[in-house]
Amino acid sequence: MSSPTQPAADYIGVDVSGVTLRAALVAHDGRVTERREAALERDNVAVQVARVAAELRDVSPRVAALGVGIPGLVNRETDCVIVSADLPSVVRSDLHAELRRATGLRVELENDANAAAYGEYSVGAGCGSRNMFYVTIGSGIGGALILDGRVWLGTSGFAGEFGHITIDPEGNECSCGNTGCLETYASAPNIVRRTHDRLFRDGTSSLSRLSMNRDFTAADIAREARNGDDFALLMIERTGRFIGTAVAAVINLLNIECIVMGGGVMEAGDLILDPIIREAGRRSFQPSFESAKIVTATLGGDAVSVGAALLARDSAAPA
């Protein structure tokens, strides 16, 4: 505990899971006091992270550690990135060692979904719960599990692959090699794919405003749904049912206290949350469903960077 004359330490969290690098200077209590954003330099991640960390250390001389959220499988025991289709450069390099040398800070690497989950658990929508499952739905689908206040990593550190729960054994082939994974139905690109397919097959769907723009995105579908477009509402509703089917499996297996739904697709708000809850309720063991809270994440674009910073705060790893 800091003395009255010694302010509490600050922490830096960096999110490299998208096309934009997001960094935050985070106070000991989880408040974001400074932010930085820049286009992600995919082949120069270590240098870019070290550079933004230096900028934030100029703001606060009290930075004690650096946390980085990575889109891929991270082995916390060895501090190695095992797999990252989005950032192959960090698999080939020793990112952990490079950042320690460049910053002089203790460095914690974590899967981006795990980091976001810890942020929501600590200071977001899951705050106050002890056991929580986090879901992120965007260009892909990830998940993370908090048990008794700690991120549950699994035997090899790779727990939480919510997007690869099978919801249709005869469905589309997934990048993981399986067929019918949730990700093949409910990730942003696959929501768009299913919407295009339906527009092509169903003549009545041409009445939708979406048919006027062949290059629409999942965000466009959500916007048109909010504006009352019946077809867009239908596609959001069906997406929610797919997600709710997988959420029910989590509820039945874990009897979890809180499920936090995050990621860009959840920007559709109650239009997608309500069908998720309805379908989960229809498919769950009722006593388990009734004791589960299903809510939308609250940290938005800060989730990964805040969670990475707080994991760095709470890690017992030596400097």
C-alpha positions in Angstrom: 0.0 0.0 0.0 1.3 3.4 -0.9 2.1 6.0 1.8 0.3 9.3 2.0 3.3 11.0 0.4 3.8 8.4 -2.3 1.1 8.2 -5.0 -0.1 4.8 -6.2 1.5 3.4 -9.3 0.1 3.8 -12.8 0.0 1.0 -15.5 0.0 1.0 -19.3 -2.3 -1.2 -21.3 -2.0 -1.7 -25.0 -4.4 -3.3 -27.4 -3.0 -4.6 -30.7 -6.0 -6.7 -31.7 -7.4 -4.6 -34.5 -6.2 -2.3 -37.3 -5.7 0.5 -34.7 -3.3 0.3 -31.8 -5.0 1.5 -28.6 -3.1 2.4 -25.5 -4.2 3.7 -22.1 -2.5 5.0 -19.0 -4.5 3.4 -16.2 -4.5 4.5 -12.6 -4.3 1.9 -9.8 -8.1 2.1 -9.4 -8.8 1.3 -13.1 -9.5 4.9 -14.3 -8.1 5.8 -17.7 -6.2 9.0 -17.4 -4.6 9.2 -20.9 -5.2 7.5 -24.2 -3.2 7.1 -27.4 -4.3 5.7 -30.8 -2.4 5.0 -34.0 -2.7 2.8 -37.1 -1.2 -0.5 -36.1 2.2 -1.3 -37.7 1.7 -5.1 -38.0 5.4 -5.8 -38.8 6.8 -3.5 -36.2 4.7 -4.2 -33.2 7.4 -4.3 -30.5 8.9 -0.9 -31.7 5.4 0.7 -31.9 4.3 -0.6 -28.4 7.6 0.6 -26.9 7.2 4.0 -28.5 3.7 4.6 -27.2 4.7 3.3 -23.8 7.5 5.9 -23.7 4.9 8.6 -24.6 2.7 7.6 -21.7 5.6 7.4 -19.3 6.3 11.0 -20.2 2.8 11.7 -18.8 3.3 9.7 -15.6 6.7 8.9 -14.0 4.9 6.3 -11.8 4.3 3.6 -14.4 5.1 0.2 -12.8 4.2 -2.3 -15.5 3.0 -2.8 -19.1 0.2 -5.1 -20.3 -0.4 -6.0 -23.9 -3.5 -7.7 -25.3 -2.7 -10.0 -28.3 -5.1 -11.4 -30.9 -4.1 -15.1 -30.6 -3.0 -17.8 -28.2 -0.7 -16.7 -25.5 1.1 -19.1 -23.1 1.4 -17.1 -19.9 3.8 -19.7 -18.4 6.4 -19.1 -21.2 5.4 -15.5 -22.1 5.2 -16.6 -25.8 2.6 -15.9 -28.4 1.9 -19.4 -29.8 -0.5 -18.5 -32.6 -1.7 -15.2 -34.0 -3.1 -15.3 -37.6 -3.5 -11.5 -37.4 0.1 -10.8 -36.2 2.5 -13.5 -37.4 5.4 -11.2 -36.7 4.8 -11.5 -32.9 4.8 -15.3 -33.2 8.2 -15.3 -34.9 9.7 -12.8 -32.4 10.2 -12.8 -28.6 7.8 -9.9 -28.0 8.0 -10.2 -24.3 11.8 -10.0 -24.1 11.9 -7.2 -26.7 9.5 -5.1 -24.7 11.2 -5.7 -21.4 14.5 -4.6 -23.0 13.0 -1.6 -24.7 10.9 -0.2 -21.8 12.7 -1.5 -18.7 9.2 -2.4 -17.4 7.7 -5.6 -16.2 5.6 -6.8 -19.2 2.6 -9.1 -19.2 1.2 -10.5 -22.5 -2.3 -11.8 -22.6 -4.9 -12.9 -25.1 -7.1 -10.0 -26.1 -10.4 -11.6 -25.0 -8.9 -12.6 -21.6 -7.6 -9.0 -21.2 -11.0 -7.5 -22.1 -12.7 -9.9 -19.7 -10.5 -8.9 -16.9 -11.2 -5.2 -17.6 -15.0 -5.8 -17.6 -14.7 -8.0 -14.4 -12.6 -5.4 -12.6 -14.2 -2.1 -13.5 -16.9 -2.8 -16.1 -20.2 -4.6 -16.5 -19.0 -7.6 -14.5 -17.8 -5.6 -11.5 -19.2 -7.1 -8.3 -19.4 -10.7 -9.6 -17.0 -13.4 -8.6 -17.5 -15.8 -11.6 -18.0 -14.4 -15.0 -17.9 -15.4 -18.7 -17.0 -12.8 -21.3 -17.9 -12.9 -24.9 -16.5 -10.7 -27.6 -18.2 -10.7 -31.0 -16.6 -8.7 -33.8 -14.5 -9.9 -36.8 -14.1 -13.1 -34.9 -15.7 -14.5 -31.7 -13.8 -15.0 -28.5 -14.5 -15.8 -24.9 -12.8 -15.7 -21.5 -13.7 -17.2 -18.2 -13.1 -15.6 -14.8 -13.4 -18.1 -11.9 -13.1 -17.0 -8.3 -11.7 -13.7 -9.4 -9.0 -15.1 -11.7 -8.7 -15.7 -15.4 -9.1 -19.4 -16.1 -6.5 -20.3 -18.6 -7.0 -24.0 -19.0 -4.3 -26.7 -19.2 -2.4 -25.1 -22.0 -3.5 -21.5 -21.5 -6.1 -21.5 -24.3 -9.4 -21.7 -22.6 -12.4 -19.7 -23.7 -12.8 -20.4 -27.4 -16.5 -19.6 -27.4 -16.6 -18.9 -31.1 -15.8 -22.6 -31.8 -18.7 -24.1 -30.0 -20.6 -26.1 -32.6 -24.1 -24.9 -33.2 -24.7 -26.8 -36.5 -22.8 -30.0 -37.1 -23.7 -29.8 -40.9 -22.9 -26.1 -41.2 -20.2 -24.2 -43.0 -16.5 -25.0 -42.6 -14.7 -22.9 -40.1 -11.1 -21.7 -40.3 -10.4 -24.0 -37.3 -11.2 -27.0 -39.4 -14.5 -27.8 -37.7 -17.9 -27.3 -39.3 -20.8 -25.3 -37.9 -18.9 -23.2 -35.4 -20.7 -20.2 -33.9 -18.1 -17.9 -35.6 -19.3 -19.1 -39.0 -22.7 -17.7 -38.2 -22.4 -14.7 -35.8 -19.0 -13.0 -36.4 -19.4 -9.7 -38.2 -18.1 -10.9 -41.6 -20.5 -13.9 -41.4 -23.5 -11.8 -40.5 -22.8 -9.9 -43.7 -22.4 -13.1 -45.7 -25.7 -14.5 -44.4 -27.4 -11.2 -45.1 -26.0 -11.2 -48.7 -27.2 -14.8 -49.2 -30.7 -14.0 -48.0 -31.0 -10.9 -50.1 -30.0 -12.9 -53.2 -32.4 -15.8 -52.5 -35.5 -13.9 -51.2 -37.1 -11.4 -53.6 -39.0 -9.7 -50.8 -35.8 -8.8 -49.1 -34.9 -6.5 -51.9 -37.3 -4.0 -50.3 -34.7 -3.6 -47.5 -32.5 -0.5 -47.6 -29.5 -2.9 -47.4 -30.2 -4.0 -51.0 -29.2 -0.5 -52.2 -25.6 -1.0 -50.9 -23.8 -4.1 -52.0 -20.8 -3.3 -49.7 -22.7 -3.0 -46.4 -21.1 -4.0 -43.1 -22.4 -5.5 -39.9 -22.6 -2.0 -38.5 -24.8 -1.0 -41.4 -27.1 -3.9 -40.7 -27.3 -2.8 -37.0 -28.0 0.8 -38.0 -30.8 -0.2 -40.4 -32.3 -2.4 -37.7 -32.3 0.5 -35.3 -34.0 2.6 -38.0 -36.8 0.0 -38.3 -35.8 -2.0 -41.4 -37.7 -5.3 -41.1 -35.1 -7.4 -43.0 -32.2 -6.0 -41.0 -34.1 -6.6 -37.8 -34.7 -10.2 -38.9 -31.0 -10.8 -39.5 -30.0 -9.3 -36.1 -32.7 -11.4 -34.4 -31.4 -14.6 -36.1 -27.9 -13.7 -35.1 -29.0 -13.3 -31.5 -30.6 -16.7 -31.6 -27.4 -18.3 -32.8 -25.4 -16.6 -30.0 -28.0 -17.5 -27.5 -27.8 -21.1 -28.4 -24.0 -21.1 -27.5 -24.6 -19.0 -24.4 -27.1 -21.6 -23.2 -24.3 -24.2 -23.4 -22.1 -22.1 -21.2 -24.9 -21.6 -18.7 -25.7 -25.3 -18.6 -22.0 -26.3 -18.2 -20.8 -23.7 -15.7 -23.9 -22.4 -13.8 -22.1 -19.0 -14.2 -23.1 -15.9 -12.3 -22.6 -13.3 -15.0 -22.2 -13.3 -18.8 -20.9 -10.1 -20.3 -21.4 -9.6 -24.1 -18.9 -7.3 -25.8 -17.4 -6.6 -29.2 -18.6 -4.5 -32.1 -21.6 -6.6 -33.0 -23.1 -5.8 -29.6 -23.4 -2.2 -30.6 -26.8 -3.3 -31.9 -27.8 -3.1 -28.2 -31.0 -4.6 -27.0 -31.9 -5.5 -30.6 -29.4 -8.3 -30.3 -29.2 -8.8 -26.6 -32.9 -9.5 -26.2 -32.9 -12.5 -28.6 -29.7 -13.8 -27.0 -31.4 -13.8 -23.6 -34.6 -15.3 -25.0 -32.8 -18.1 -26.8 -30.5 -18.8 -23.9 -33.5 -19.0 -21.6 -35.3 -21.4 -24.0 -32.3 -23.7 -24.2 -30.9 -23.5 -20.6 -31.5 -25.5 -17.5 -33.9 -23.1 -15.9 -32.5 -22.9 -12.4 -29.1 -22.1 -13.9 -30.5 -19.5 -16.3 -32.5 -17.8 -13.6 -29.3 -17.3 -11.5 -27.3 -15.9 -14.5 -27.1 -12.2 -15.4 -26.6 -11.6 -19.2 -25.5 -8.0 -19.8 -23.8 -5.8 -22.4 -20.2 -4.8 -21.8 -19.6 -1.2 -20.8 -15.9 -0.5 -21.4 -16.2 -0.3 -25.2 -12.9 0.3 -27.1 -11.0 0.6 -23.8 -11.8 -3.0 -22.6 -8.6 -4.7 -23.9 -6.2 -1.9 -22.9 -7.7 -1.4 -19.5 -7.8 -5.2 -18.8 -4.2 -5.6 -19.9 -3.1 -2.8 -17.6 -5.0 -4.3 -14.7 -3.6 -7.7 -15.3 -0.2 -6.1 -15.2 -1.2 -4.4 -12.0 -2.3 -7.7 -10.4 0.3 -10.0 -11.7 2.9 -11.4 -9.3 5.5 -11.9 -12.0 8.9 -10.7 -11.0 10.4 -7.6 -12.7 
